[in-house]
Amino acid sequence: MPVTYRPGTAEDATACARIIRAWGAEVDWIDPMDALEPMAAFWAEVFAAHPTWVAEAAGEVIGFFNREGHHLCGLYVARAARGRGVGLQLLTLARAGQSQMVAWSYEENRTARRFYRREGFVELCREREEGSGLMNVEHLWTSPA
């Protein structure tokens, strides 16, 4: 099934919030996610303010990223779409025109950390998140050009 990529809009926020909530349900180390409606409202505001791209297949949003300047604020791919290059294409779009990019992941999210490392990011630091106590890892990518 072909995947298309397009700029995201506030109308995509509910589909993107579903992807995040599904990811949260997959892992046993993160607190339960917010309810769908408040999460979608939050992402709709973020999408309106900062560059966002979505990946679609058969009319369904299967992944997205959001960027604020050179900070990658989120990159998520639906479970059924993983391993097909969707995350890499979204990251390629996010890095376009950037000389560097910062991304954060949870220490427990080994898949994300492996992905960023494979794509040329290096670990900068670790910080414990207030509230959850989870460890966050900061990654930096610098353009080779």
The first five atom37 places (N, CA, C, CB, O) and aatype in JSON, in Angstrom:
{
  "aatype": [12, 14, 19, 16, 18, 1, 14, 7, 16, 0, 6, 3, 0, 16, 0, 4, 0, 1, 9, 9, 1, 0, 17, 7, 0, 6, 19, 3, 17, 9, 3, 14, 12, 3, 0, 10, 6, 14, 12, 0, 0, 13, 17, 0, 6, 19, 13, 0, 0, 8, 14, 16, 17, 19, 0, 6, 0, 0, 7, 6, 19, 9, 7, 13, 13, 2, 1, 6, 7, 8, 8, 10, 4, 7, 10, 18, 19, 0, 1, 0, 0, 1, 7, 1, 7, 19, 7, 10, 5, 10, 10, 16, 10, 0, 1, 0, 7, 5, 15, 5, 12, 19, 0, 17, 15, 18, 6, 6, 2, 1, 16, 0, 1, 1, 13, 18, 1, 1, 6, 7, 13, 19, 6, 10, 4, 1, 6, 1, 6, 6, 7, 15, 7, 10, 12, 2, 19, 6, 8, 10, 17, 16, 15, 14, 0],
  "atom_mask": [
    [1, 1, 1, 1, 1],
    [1, 1, 1, 1, 1],
    [1, 1, 1, 1, 1],
    [1, 1, 1, 1, 1],
    [1, 1, 1, 1, 1],
    [1, 1, 1, 1, 1],
    [1, 1, 1, 1, 1],
    [1, 1, 1, 0, 1],
    [1, 1, 1, 1, 1],
    [1, 1, 1, 1, 1],
    [1, 1, 1, 1, 1],
    [1, 1, 1, 1, 1],
    [1, 1, 1, 1, 1],
    [1, 1, 1, 1, 1],
    [1, 1, 1, 1, 1],
    [1, 1, 1, 1, 1],
    [1, 1, 1, 1, 1],
    [1, 1, 1, 1, 1],
    [1, 1, 1, 1, 1],
    [1, 1, 1, 1, 1],
    [1, 1, 1, 1, 1],
    [1, 1, 1, 1, 1],
    [1, 1, 1, 1, 1],
    [1, 1, 1, 0, 1],
    [1, 1, 1, 1, 1],
    [1, 1, 1, 1, 1],
    [1, 1, 1, 1, 1],
    [1, 1, 1, 1, 1],
    [1, 1, 1, 1, 1],
    [1, 1, 1, 1, 1],
    [1, 1, 1, 1, 1],
    [1, 1, 1, 1, 1],
    [1, 1, 1, 1, 1],
    [1, 1, 1, 1, 1],
    [1, 1, 1, 1, 1],
    [1, 1, 1, 1, 1],
    [1, 1, 1, 1, 1],
    [1, 1, 1, 1, 1],
    [1, 1, 1, 1, 1],
    [1, 1, 1, 1, 1],
    [1, 1, 1, 1, 1],
    [1, 1, 1, 1, 1],
    [1, 1, 1, 1, 1],
    [1, 1, 1, 1, 1],
    [1, 1, 1, 1, 1],
    [1, 1, 1, 1, 1],
    [1, 1, 1, 1, 1],
    [1, 1, 1, 1, 1],
    [1, 1, 1, 1, 1],
    [1, 1, 1, 1, 1],
    [1, 1, 1, 1, 1],
    [1, 1, 1, 1, 1],
    [1, 1, 1, 1, 1],
    [1, 1, 1, 1, 1],
    [1, 1, 1, 1, 1],
    [1, 1, 1, 1, 1],
    [1, 1, 1, 1, 1],
    [1, 1, 1, 1, 1],
    [1, 1, 1, 0, 1],
    [1, 1, 1, 1, 1],
    [1, 1, 1, 1, 1],
    [1, 1, 1, 1, 1],
    [1, 1, 1, 0, 1],
    [1, 1, 1, 1, 1],
    [1, 1, 1, 1, 1],
    [1, 1, 1, 1, 1],
    [1, 1, 1, 1, 1],
    [1, 1, 1, 1, 1],
    [1, 1, 1, 0, 1],
    [1, 1, 1, 1, 1],
    [1, 1, 1, 1, 1],
    [1, 1, 1, 1, 1],
    [1, 1, 1, 1, 1],
    [1, 1, 1, 0, 1],
    [1, 1, 1, 1, 1],
    [1, 1, 1, 1, 1],
    [1, 1, 1, 1, 1],
    [1, 1, 1, 1, 1],
    [1, 1, 1, 1, 1],
    [1, 1, 1, 1, 1],
    [1, 1, 1, 1, 1],
    [1, 1, 1, 1, 1],
    [1, 1, 1, 0, 1],
    [1, 1, 1, 1, 1],
    [1, 1, 1, 0, 1],
    [1, 1, 1, 1, 1],
    [1, 1, 1, 0, 1],
    [1, 1, 1, 1, 1],
    [1, 1, 1, 1, 1],
    [1, 1, 1, 1, 1],
    [1, 1, 1, 1, 1],
    [1, 1, 1, 1, 1],
    [1, 1, 1, 1, 1],
    [1, 1, 1, 1, 1],
    [1, 1, 1, 1, 1],
    [1, 1, 1, 1, 1],
    [1, 1, 1, 0, 1],
    [1, 1, 1, 1, 1],
    [1, 1, 1, 1, 1],
    [1, 1, 1, 1, 1],
    [1, 1, 1, 1, 1],
    [1, 1, 1, 1, 1],
    [1, 1, 1, 1, 1],
    [1, 1, 1, 1, 1],
    [1, 1, 1, 1, 1],
    [1, 1, 1, 1, 1],
    [1, 1, 1, 1, 1],
    [1, 1, 1, 1, 1],
    [1, 1, 1, 1, 1],
    [1, 1, 1, 1, 1],
    [1, 1, 1, 1, 1],
    [1, 1, 1, 1, 1],
    [1, 1, 1, 1, 1],
    [1, 1, 1, 1, 1],
    [1, 1, 1, 1, 1],
    [1, 1, 1, 1, 1],
    [1, 1, 1, 1, 1],
    [1, 1, 1, 1, 1],
    [1, 1, 1, 1, 1],
    [1, 1, 1, 0, 1],
    [1, 1, 1, 1, 1],
    [1, 1, 1, 1, 1],
    [1, 1, 1, 1, 1],
    [1, 1, 1, 1, 1],
    [1, 1, 1, 1, 1],
    [1, 1, 1, 1, 1],
    [1, 1, 1, 1, 1],
    [1, 1, 1, 1, 1],
    [1, 1, 1, 1, 1],
    [1, 1, 1, 1, 1],
    [1, 1, 1, 0, 1],
    [1, 1, 1, 1, 1],
    [1, 1, 1, 0, 1],
    [1, 1, 1, 1, 1],
    [1, 1, 1, 1, 1],
    [1, 1, 1, 1, 1],
    [1, 1, 1, 1, 1],
    [1, 1, 1, 1, 1],
    [1, 1, 1, 1, 1],
    [1, 1, 1, 1, 1],
    [1, 1, 1, 1, 1],
    [1, 1, 1, 1, 1],
    [1, 1, 1, 1, 1],
    [1, 1, 1, 1, 1],
    [1, 1, 1, 1, 1]
  ],
  "atom_positions": [
    [[0.84, -1.18, 0.0], [0.0, 0.0, 0.0], [0.89, 1.25, 0.0], [-0.96, -0.01, 1.22], [1.76, 1.38, 0.86]],
    [[0.69, 2.15, -0.95], [1.54, 3.34, -1.01], [1.3, 4.28, 0.17], [1.3, 4.09, -2.33], [0.18, 4.41, 0.68]],
    [[2.38, 4.91, 0.59], [2.33, 5.89, 1.68], [2.56, 7.26, 1.08], [3.38, 5.56, 2.79], [3.48, 7.45, 0.29]],
    [[1.73, 8.22, 1.46], [1.93, 9.6, 1.03], [2.24, 10.44, 2.27], [0.67, 10.15, 0.28], [1.86, 10.11, 3.39]],
    [[2.94, 11.54, 2.02], [3.36, 12.45, 3.09], [2.86, 13.84, 2.74], [4.92, 12.44, 3.29], [2.97, 14.28, 1.59]],
    [[2.3, 14.52, 3.74], [1.76, 15.85, 3.49], [1.86, 16.66, 4.78], [0.29, 15.79, 2.99], [1.99, 16.1, 5.87]],
    [[1.79, 17.99, 4.65], [1.75, 18.81, 5.86], [0.52, 18.45, 6.7], [1.74, 20.33, 5.5], [-0.57, 18.26, 6.17]],
    [[0.72, 18.35, 7.98], [-0.38, 18.05, 8.88], [-1.17, 19.29, 9.22], [0.0, 0.0, 0.0], [-0.67, 20.41, 9.13]],
    [[-2.4, 19.08, 9.62], [-3.28, 20.18, 10.03], [-3.92, 19.82, 11.37], [-4.38, 20.46, 8.94], [-3.8, 18.69, 11.85]],
    [[-4.59, 20.79, 11.96], [-5.29, 20.54, 13.22], [-6.31, 19.41, 13.07], [-5.98, 21.83, 13.7], [-6.62, 18.73, 14.05]],
    [[-6.84, 19.22, 11.87], [-7.81, 18.15, 11.64], [-7.19, 16.76, 11.79], [-8.42, 18.29, 10.26], [-7.91, 15.77, 11.96]],
    [[-5.86, 16.67, 11.73], [-5.17, 15.38, 11.9], [-4.91, 15.04, 13.36], [-3.86, 15.4, 11.14], [-4.46, 13.94, 13.67]],
    [[-5.17, 15.98, 14.25], [-4.76, 15.82, 15.65], [-5.38, 14.6, 16.32], [-5.13, 17.05, 16.43], [-4.7, 13.93, 17.1]],
    [[-6.63, 14.3, 16.05], [-7.27, 13.15, 16.71], [-6.61, 11.85, 16.26], [-8.77, 13.11, 16.4], [-6.33, 10.98, 17.09]],
    [[-6.36, 11.7, 14.96], [-5.69, 10.5, 14.46], [-4.3, 10.36, 15.07], [-5.61, 10.52, 12.93], [-3.87, 9.26, 15.42]],
    [[-3.59, 11.48, 15.18], [-2.24, 11.45, 15.76], [-2.29, 11.12, 17.24], [-1.53, 12.79, 15.53], [-1.44, 10.38, 17.75]],
    [[-3.26, 11.67, 17.95], [-3.42, 11.35, 19.37], [-3.72, 9.87, 19.56], [-4.55, 12.21, 20.0], [-3.26, 9.26, 20.53]],
    [[-4.48, 9.27, 18.65], [-4.74, 7.82, 18.73], [-3.45, 7.03, 18.59], [-5.75, 7.4, 17.64], [-3.26, 6.03, 19.28]],
    [[-2.57, 7.46, 17.69], [-1.29, 6.77, 17.51], [-0.47, 6.86, 18.8], [-0.5, 7.38, 16.33], [0.11, 5.86, 19.23]],
    [[-0.43, 8.03, 19.41], [0.34, 8.19, 20.66], [-0.27, 7.33, 21.77], [0.38, 9.67, 21.09], [0.46, 6.66, 22.49]],
    [[-1.58, 7.35, 21.9], [-2.23, 6.56, 22.95], [-1.99, 5.06, 22.73], [-3.75, 6.85, 22.98], [-1.77, 4.33, 23.7]],
    [[-2.03, 4.61, 21.49], [-1.77, 3.2, 21.2], [-0.34, 2.83, 21.57], [-2.04, 2.88, 19.72], [-0.09, 1.77, 22.14]],
    [[0.61, 3.72, 21.26], [2.0, 3.48, 21.65], [2.11, 3.38, 23.17], [2.92, 4.61, 21.11], [2.76, 2.48, 23.69]],
    [[1.46, 4.3, 23.89], [1.5, 4.28, 25.35], [0.95, 2.99, 25.93], [0.0, 0.0, 0.0], [1.42, 2.52, 26.96]],
    [[-0.06, 2.43, 25.26], [-0.65, 1.17, 25.73], [0.26, -0.03, 25.45], [-2.0, 0.96, 25.06], [0.12, -1.07, 26.09]],
    [[1.18, 0.11, 24.5], [2.1, -0.99, 24.15], [3.18, -1.21, 25.19], [2.73, -0.71, 22.81], [3.68, -2.32, 25.34]],
    [[3.55, -0.16, 25.89], [4.69, -0.25, 26.81], [4.2, -0.32, 28.25], [5.64, 0.96, 26.62], [3.13, 0.19, 28.58]],
    [[4.99, -0.97, 29.09], [4.57, -1.14, 30.48], [5.3, -0.2, 31.43], [4.79, -2.56, 30.92], [5.16, -0.32, 32.65]],
    [[6.06, 0.73, 30.9], [6.89, 1.58, 31.76], [6.43, 3.03, 31.79], [8.32, 1.53, 31.29], [7.09, 3.87, 32.4]],
    [[5.32, 3.35, 31.15], [4.84, 4.73, 31.13], [3.45, 4.79, 31.76], [4.81, 5.29, 29.67], [2.67, 3.85, 31.65]],
    [[3.16, 5.9, 32.42], [1.84, 6.09, 33.02], [0.77, 6.11, 31.93], [1.79, 7.39, 33.85], [1.07, 6.42, 30.78]],
    [[-0.48, 5.78, 32.28], [-1.55, 5.84, 31.28], [-1.64, 7.23, 30.65], [-2.91, 5.47, 31.93], [-1.41, 8.24, 31.3]],
    [[-1.97, 7.24, 29.38], [-2.06, 8.48, 28.62], [-3.33, 9.24, 28.98], [-2.02, 8.19, 27.11], [-4.28, 8.68, 29.53]],
    [[-3.33, 10.53, 28.65], [-4.53, 11.36, 28.8], [-5.64, 10.79, 27.93], [-4.23, 12.84, 28.44], [-5.4, 10.03, 26.99]],
    [[-6.86, 11.19, 28.24], [-8.01, 10.82, 27.41], [-7.81, 11.39, 26.01], [-9.34, 11.33, 28.03], [-7.08, 12.35, 25.82]],
    [[-8.47, 10.78, 25.04], [-8.28, 11.15, 23.64], [-8.61, 12.62, 23.35], [-9.13, 10.27, 22.76], [-7.82, 13.31, 22.71]],
    [[-9.75, 13.1, 23.82], [-10.17, 14.46, 23.47], [-9.2, 15.54, 23.94], [-11.53, 14.73, 24.04], [-8.82, 16.39, 23.14]],
    [[-8.77, 15.54, 25.22], [-7.81, 16.59, 25.62], [-6.47, 16.45, 24.91], [-7.6, 16.54, 27.12], [-5.82, 17.45, 24.61]],
    [[-6.06, 15.21, 24.64], [-4.8, 15.01, 23.94], [-4.91, 15.54, 22.51], [-4.4, 13.52, 23.93], [-3.99, 16.2, 22.02]],
    [[-6.02, 15.26, 21.84], [-6.22, 15.76, 20.48], [-6.27, 17.28, 20.47], [-7.52, 15.18, 19.88], [-5.73, 17.91, 19.56]],
    [[-6.92, 17.89, 21.46], [-6.98, 19.35, 21.53], [-5.59, 19.94, 21.71], [-7.91, 19.8, 22.68], [-5.26, 20.96, 21.09]],
    [[-4.78, 19.32, 22.55], [-3.4, 19.78, 22.75], [-2.63, 19.72, 21.43], [-2.69, 18.93, 23.83], [-1.99, 20.69, 21.04]],
    [[-2.69, 18.58, 20.74], [-1.94, 18.43, 19.5], [-2.48, 19.34, 18.4], [-1.98, 16.98, 19.03], [-1.7, 19.8, 17.56]],
    [[-3.76, 19.62, 18.38], [-4.31, 20.55, 17.39], [-3.67, 21.92, 17.55], [-5.85, 20.66, 17.52], [-3.35, 22.58, 16.55]],
    [[-3.49, 22.37, 18.78], [-2.82, 23.65, 19.03], [-1.36, 23.6, 18.6], [-2.91, 24.02, 20.52], [-0.85, 24.55, 17.99]],
    [[-0.68, 22.51, 18.92], [0.73, 22.36, 18.53], [0.86, 22.36, 17.01], [1.32, 21.06, 19.12], [1.73, 23.03, 16.46]],
    [[-0.01, 21.62, 16.33], [0.06, 21.53, 14.87], [-0.17, 22.88, 14.22], [-0.96, 20.52, 14.36], [0.44, 23.19, 13.2]],
    [[-1.04, 23.69, 14.81], [-1.32, 25.01, 14.26], [-0.12, 25.94, 14.4], [-2.53, 25.63, 14.94], [0.04, 26.87, 13.61]],
    [[0.72, 25.68, 15.39], [1.83, 26.59, 15.69], [3.17, 26.18, 15.09], [1.98, 26.72, 17.16], [4.03, 27.03, 14.89]],
    [[3.36, 24.89, 14.8], [4.68, 24.4, 14.4], [4.57, 23.41, 13.23], [5.39, 23.74, 15.59], [3.55, 22.74, 13.08]],
    [[5.64, 23.32, 12.42], [5.61, 22.42, 11.27], [5.32, 20.97, 11.67], [6.93, 22.48, 10.52], [5.95, 20.42, 12.57]],
    [[4.36, 20.39, 11.0], [3.94, 19.01, 11.24], [3.72, 18.35, 9.89], [2.64, 18.95, 12.13], [3.17, 18.95, 8.97]],
    [[4.15, 17.11, 9.78], [3.87, 16.31, 8.59], [3.24, 15.02, 9.04], [5.17, 16.05, 7.76], [3.54, 14.5, 10.12]],
    [[2.35, 14.49, 8.21], [1.73, 13.2, 8.48], [2.02, 12.25, 7.33], [0.21, 13.35, 8.7], [2.22, 12.66, 6.19]],
    [[2.04, 10.97, 7.67], [2.13, 9.89, 6.68], [0.75, 9.26, 6.61], [3.25, 8.83, 7.06], [0.13, 8.99, 7.64]],
    [[0.28, 9.02, 5.39], [-1.04, 8.42, 5.19], [-0.93, 7.19, 4.3], [-2.02, 9.43, 4.59], [-0.12, 7.16, 3.36]],
    [[-1.74, 6.2, 4.59], [-1.9, 5.04, 3.72], [-3.38, 4.7, 3.71], [-1.02, 3.81, 4.22], [-4.01, 4.6, 4.77]],
    [[-3.93, 4.53, 2.54], [-5.35, 4.21, 2.38], [-6.24, 5.2, 3.12], [-5.64, 2.78, 2.87], [-7.26, 4.82, 3.7]],
    [[-5.85, 6.47, 3.1], [-6.65, 7.52, 3.72], [-6.55, 7.62, 5.23], [0.0, 0.0, 0.0], [-7.23, 8.43, 5.85]],
    [[-5.7, 6.79, 5.85], [-5.53, 6.79, 7.3], [-4.16, 7.36, 7.67], [-5.69, 5.37, 7.88], [-3.16, 7.04, 7.03]],
    [[-4.13, 8.2, 8.7], [-2.85, 8.7, 9.21], [-2.16, 7.54, 9.93], [-3.05, 9.93, 10.18], [-2.72, 6.93, 10.84]],
    [[-0.92, 7.24, 9.51], [-0.17, 6.13, 10.1], [1.1, 6.6, 10.8], [0.19, 5.11, 9.03], [1.83, 5.79, 11.39]],
    [[1.38, 7.89, 10.75], [2.55, 8.43, 11.44], [2.59, 9.93, 11.29], [0.0, 0.0, 0.0], [1.9, 10.51, 10.45]],
    [[3.43, 10.56, 12.13], [3.57, 12.01, 12.04], [4.81, 12.46, 12.78], [2.33, 12.71, 12.61], [5.36, 11.75, 13.62]],
    [[5.24, 13.68, 12.46], [6.24, 14.35, 13.28], [5.82, 15.8, 13.44], [7.66, 14.25, 12.64], [5.06, 16.34, 12.65]],
    [[6.34, 16.39, 14.5], [6.14, 17.81, 14.77], [7.49, 18.38, 15.14], [5.08, 18.05, 15.9], [8.26, 17.76, 15.87]],
    [[7.78, 19.58, 14.62], [9.09, 20.19, 14.84], [8.91, 21.63, 15.27], [9.97, 20.1, 13.57], [8.07, 22.35, 14.73]],
    [[9.71, 22.05, 16.23], [9.76, 23.45, 16.63], [11.21, 23.9, 16.45], [9.27, 23.66, 18.13], [12.08, 23.57, 17.25]],
    [[11.45, 24.67, 15.37], [12.83, 25.04, 15.05], [13.62, 23.78, 14.76], [0.0, 0.0, 0.0], [13.22, 22.96, 13.93]],
    [[14.75, 23.62, 15.45], [15.56, 22.42, 15.23], [15.28, 21.33, 16.27], [17.05, 22.77, 15.24], [16.05, 20.38, 16.42]],
    [[14.17, 21.48, 16.99], [13.77, 20.48, 17.98], [12.67, 19.59, 17.41], [13.28, 21.17, 19.29], [11.61, 20.07, 17.01]],
    [[12.93, 18.31, 17.36], [11.92, 17.34, 16.95], [11.06, 17.07, 18.18], [12.58, 16.0, 16.39], [11.51, 16.44, 19.14]],
    [[9.84, 17.56, 18.15], [8.96, 17.48, 19.33], [8.24, 16.14, 19.43], [7.94, 18.6, 19.3], [7.78, 15.77, 20.51]],
    [[8.12, 15.44, 18.36], [7.47, 14.14, 18.38], [7.58, 13.48, 17.03], [0.0, 0.0, 0.0], [7.42, 14.14, 16.0]],
    [[7.84, 12.18, 17.03], [7.84, 11.38, 15.8], [7.24, 10.03, 16.2], [9.3, 11.23, 15.17], [7.85, 9.28, 16.97]],
    [[6.07, 9.75, 15.69], [5.36, 8.52, 16.04], [4.89, 7.83, 14.78], [4.17, 8.83, 16.97], [4.48, 8.47, 13.81]],
    [[4.94, 6.5, 14.8], [4.45, 5.68, 13.69], [3.55, 4.6, 14.29], [5.64, 5.05, 12.86], [3.91, 3.96, 15.28]],
    [[2.38, 4.4, 13.69], [1.46, 3.36, 14.15], [2.14, 2.0, 14.08], [0.16, 3.36, 13.3], [2.94, 1.74, 13.17]],
    [[1.83, 1.16, 15.02], [2.47, -0.15, 15.12], [2.42, -0.93, 13.8], [1.82, -0.97, 16.22], [3.43, -1.5, 13.38]],
    [[1.27, -0.96, 13.15], [1.11, -1.73, 11.91], [1.96, -1.19, 10.77], [-0.34, -1.74, 11.49], [2.2, -1.89, 9.79]],
    [[2.42, 0.06, 10.88], [3.2, 0.69, 9.8], [4.7, 0.68, 10.09], [2.73, 2.11, 9.58], [5.49, 1.13, 9.25]],
    [[5.11, 0.2, 11.24], [6.54, 0.21, 11.58], [7.31, -0.8, 10.75], [6.73, -0.08, 13.08], [6.78, -1.82, 10.31]],
    [[8.59, -0.49, 10.54], [9.45, -1.39, 9.78], [9.3, -1.25, 8.28], [0.0, 0.0, 0.0], [9.82, -2.08, 7.53]],
    [[8.6, -0.23, 7.82], [8.37, -0.01, 6.38], [9.0, 1.27, 5.88], [6.88, 0.01, 6.09], [8.74, 1.68, 4.75]],
    [[9.83, 1.92, 6.7], [10.51, 3.13, 6.28], [9.73, 4.41, 6.52], [0.0, 0.0, 0.0], [10.18, 5.49, 6.14]],
    [[8.57, 4.31, 7.16], [7.74, 5.5, 7.41], [8.45, 6.45, 8.37], [6.37, 5.09, 7.98], [8.51, 7.65, 8.12]],
    [[8.99, 5.92, 9.45], [9.71, 6.76, 10.42], [10.91, 7.44, 9.8], [0.0, 0.0, 0.0], [11.16, 8.62, 10.05]],
    [[11.65, 6.71, 8.97], [12.82, 7.29, 8.31], [12.41, 8.4, 7.37], [13.6, 6.21, 7.55], [13.06, 9.45, 7.33]],
    [[11.35, 8.21, 6.6], [10.9, 9.26, 5.68], [10.42, 10.49, 6.44], [9.78, 8.73, 4.77], [10.7, 11.62, 6.04]],
    [[9.71, 10.27, 7.54], [9.28, 11.41, 8.36], [10.49, 12.15, 8.93], [8.36, 10.93, 9.51], [10.51, 13.38, 8.93]],
    [[11.48, 11.41, 9.4], [12.68, 12.05, 9.93], [13.41, 12.81, 8.83], [13.62, 11.0, 10.56], [13.93, 13.91, 9.08]],
    [[13.47, 12.26, 7.63], [14.1, 12.95, 6.5], [13.39, 14.27, 6.22], [14.07, 12.05, 5.24], [14.04, 15.29, 5.99]],
    [[12.07, 14.26, 6.25], [11.31, 15.5, 6.05], [11.58, 16.49, 7.19], [9.8, 15.19, 5.96], [11.7, 17.69, 6.96]],
    [[11.66, 15.98, 8.41], [11.91, 16.85, 9.57], [13.27, 17.52, 9.49], [11.8, 16.05, 10.87], [13.43, 18.68, 9.86]],
    [[14.27, 16.78, 9.0], [15.64, 17.31, 8.94], [15.88, 18.22, 7.73], [16.64, 16.18, 8.91], [16.88, 18.92, 7.69]],
    [[14.98, 18.21, 6.77], [15.17, 19.01, 5.55], [15.41, 20.47, 5.9], [13.94, 18.88, 4.62], [14.63, 21.1, 6.62]],
    [[16.51, 21.01, 5.39], [16.85, 22.4, 5.61], [17.45, 22.71, 6.97], [0.0, 0.0, 0.0], [17.74, 23.87, 7.26]],
    [[17.63, 21.71, 7.79], [18.19, 21.91, 9.13], [19.68, 21.56, 9.14], [17.43, 21.04, 10.18], [20.1, 20.6, 8.48]],
    [[20.47, 22.33, 9.86], [21.89, 21.99, 10.01], [22.1, 21.09, 11.22], [22.74, 23.26, 10.15], [23.11, 20.38, 11.31]],
    [[21.15, 21.12, 12.14], [21.19, 20.2, 13.28], [19.78, 19.98, 13.79], [22.11, 20.74, 14.41], [18.86, 20.74, 13.48]],
    [[19.61, 18.93, 14.57], [18.31, 18.62, 15.13], [18.5, 17.95, 16.48], [17.49, 17.71, 14.19], [19.4, 17.13, 16.67]],
    [[17.64, 18.33, 17.42], [17.63, 17.73, 18.75], [16.37, 16.9, 18.88], [17.71, 18.83, 19.87], [15.28, 17.33, 18.5]],
    [[16.52, 15.71, 19.43], [15.37, 14.84, 19.7], [15.53, 14.25, 21.09], [15.24, 13.71, 18.61], [16.65, 13.98, 21.54]],
    [[14.43, 14.06, 21.76], [14.43, 13.44, 23.09], [13.69, 12.11, 23.0], [13.78, 14.38, 24.15], [12.74, 11.97, 22.24]],
    [[14.13, 11.15, 23.79], [13.4, 9.89, 23.93], [13.54, 9.43, 25.37], [13.94, 8.8, 22.93], [14.47, 9.82, 26.08]],
    [[12.62, 8.6, 25.78], [12.75, 8.0, 27.1], [13.86, 6.95, 27.05], [11.42, 7.38, 27.57], [14.02, 6.26, 26.05]],
    [[14.6, 6.84, 28.12], [15.66, 5.83, 28.21], [15.09, 4.44, 27.96], [16.35, 5.89, 29.58], [15.74, 3.61, 27.31]],
    [[13.91, 4.17, 28.47], [13.27, 2.86, 28.29], [12.86, 2.6, 26.85], [12.06, 2.76, 29.19], [12.64, 1.44, 26.48]],
    [[12.76, 3.63, 26.03], [12.33, 3.47, 24.64], [13.54, 3.09, 23.79], [11.65, 4.77, 24.1], [14.08, 3.91, 23.03]],
    [[13.95, 1.86, 23.93], [15.15, 1.38, 23.23], [15.01, 1.44, 21.71], [15.46, -0.06, 23.65], [15.98, 1.68, 21.0]],
    [[13.79, 1.23, 21.23], [13.56, 1.28, 19.78], [13.87, 2.68, 19.24], [12.11, 0.89, 19.45], [14.55, 2.81, 18.23]],
    [[13.37, 3.71, 19.91], [13.63, 5.09, 19.47], [15.11, 5.42, 19.59], [12.8, 6.09, 20.3], [15.68, 6.02, 18.69]],
    [[15.72, 5.02, 20.69], [17.15, 5.33, 20.87], [18.0, 4.65, 19.79], [17.62, 4.88, 22.27], [18.94, 5.24, 19.27]],
    [[17.66, 3.41, 19.45], [18.38, 2.69, 18.39], [18.16, 3.38, 17.04], [17.91, 1.2, 18.32], [19.1, 3.52, 16.25]],
    [[16.93, 3.81, 16.77], [16.59, 4.51, 15.52], [17.42, 5.78, 15.4], [15.08, 4.83, 15.47], [18.04, 6.01, 14.36]],
    [[17.42, 6.61, 16.43], [18.17, 7.87, 16.37], [19.67, 7.61, 16.2], [17.92, 8.7, 17.64], [20.33, 8.3, 15.42]],
    [[20.19, 6.64, 16.91], [21.62, 6.31, 16.79], [21.94, 5.88, 15.36], [22.01, 5.19, 17.8], [22.93, 6.32, 14.77]],
    [[21.09, 5.01, 14.8], [21.3, 4.53, 13.43], [21.27, 5.67, 12.43], [20.23, 3.49, 13.06], [21.96, 5.62, 11.41]],
    [[20.48, 6.71, 12.7], [20.33, 7.83, 11.78], [21.29, 8.97, 12.07], [18.92, 8.35, 11.84], [21.1, 10.09, 11.58]],
    [[22.33, 8.71, 12.85], [23.41, 9.67, 13.03], [23.29, 10.59, 14.23], [0.0, 0.0, 0.0], [24.11, 11.5, 14.37]],
    [[22.32, 10.4, 15.08], [22.2, 11.2, 16.3], [23.2, 10.67, 17.33], [20.75, 11.16, 16.86], [23.49, 9.47, 17.37]],
    [[23.7, 11.57, 18.16], [24.56, 11.17, 19.28], [23.88, 11.61, 20.57], [26.0, 11.8, 19.15], [23.18, 12.62, 20.62]],
    [[24.11, 10.84, 21.61], [23.52, 11.17, 22.91], [24.27, 12.33, 23.54], [23.54, 9.94, 23.85], [25.5, 12.33, 23.6]],
    [[23.51, 13.33, 24.0], [24.11, 14.5, 24.65], [24.03, 14.42, 26.16], [23.43, 15.76, 24.18], [25.02, 14.63, 26.86]],
    [[22.84, 14.12, 26.68], [22.68, 14.1, 28.13], [21.44, 13.31, 28.5], [22.6, 15.53, 28.7], [20.67, 12.87, 27.64]],
    [[21.27, 13.13, 29.8], [20.09, 12.47, 30.35], [19.54, 13.34, 31.47], [20.42, 11.03, 30.86], [20.3, 13.91, 32.26]],
    [[18.22, 13.43, 31.53], [17.56, 14.2, 32.58], [16.35, 13.43, 33.08], [17.14, 15.61, 32.06], [15.6, 12.86, 32.29]],
    [[16.16, 13.42, 34.38], [14.99, 12.77, 34.96], [13.77, 13.68, 34.83], [15.25, 12.4, 36.44], [13.84, 14.86, 35.17]],
    [[12.68, 13.13, 34.35], [11.44, 13.88, 34.15], [10.71, 14.05, 35.48], [10.54, 13.17, 33.11], [10.51, 13.09, 36.22]],
    [[10.33, 15.29, 35.75], [9.55, 15.54, 36.97], [8.21, 14.84, 36.86], [9.35, 17.07, 37.2], [7.64, 14.72, 35.78]],
    [[7.72, 14.39, 37.96], [6.41, 13.73, 37.99], [6.53, 12.23, 37.76], [0.0, 0.0, 0.0], [6.3, 11.45, 38.68]],
    [[6.88, 11.84, 36.54], [6.95, 10.41, 36.22], [8.22, 9.76, 36.75], [6.86, 10.21, 34.72], [8.25, 8.57, 37.03]],
    [[9.27, 10.56, 36.88], [10.56, 10.0, 37.3], [11.29, 9.27, 36.19], [0.0, 0.0, 0.0], [12.37, 8.71, 36.42]],
    [[10.73, 9.27, 34.98], [11.38, 8.59, 33.86], [12.61, 9.38, 33.4], [10.4, 8.41, 32.68], [12.64, 10.6, 33.5]],
    [[13.6, 8.66, 32.92], [14.81, 9.27, 32.41], [14.63, 9.61, 30.93], [16.04, 8.34, 32.62], [14.25, 8.76, 30.13]],
    [[14.9, 10.86, 30.58], [14.88, 11.33, 29.2], [16.3, 11.39, 28.66], [14.18, 12.71, 29.08], [17.23, 11.77, 29.38]],
    [[16.46, 11.03, 27.41], [17.76, 11.08, 26.74], [17.68, 12.11, 25.62], [18.16, 9.66, 26.19], [16.79, 12.05, 24.77]],
    [[18.63, 13.05, 25.62], [18.7, 14.06, 24.56], [19.67, 13.57, 23.49], [19.14, 15.45, 25.13], [20.78, 13.14, 23.8]],
    [[19.24, 13.65, 22.23], [20.05, 13.22, 21.08], [20.27, 14.42, 20.17], [19.35, 12.05, 20.3], [19.39, 15.27, 20.03]],
    [[21.43, 14.5, 19.55], [21.75, 15.58, 18.62], [22.2, 14.99, 17.3], [22.83, 16.51, 19.19], [23.05, 14.1, 17.25]],
    [[21.62, 15.51, 16.21], [22.06, 15.19, 14.86], [22.63, 16.46, 14.25], [20.88, 14.61, 13.98], [22.05, 17.54, 14.39]],
    [[23.77, 16.34, 13.6], [24.39, 17.46, 12.88], [24.54, 17.06, 11.43], [25.76, 17.85, 13.51], [25.04, 15.98, 11.13]],
    [[24.1, 17.93, 10.53], [24.18, 17.65, 9.1], [25.63, 17.47, 8.67], [23.51, 18.76, 8.29], [26.49, 18.26, 9.07]],
    [[25.91, 16.45, 7.87], [27.28, 16.26, 7.39], [27.69, 17.29, 6.35], [27.43, 14.87, 6.82], [28.88, 17.46, 6.07]],
    [[26.71, 17.99, 5.76], [27.03, 18.97, 4.7], [27.33, 20.33, 5.27], [25.88, 19.07, 3.71], [27.61, 21.26, 4.52]]
  ]
}
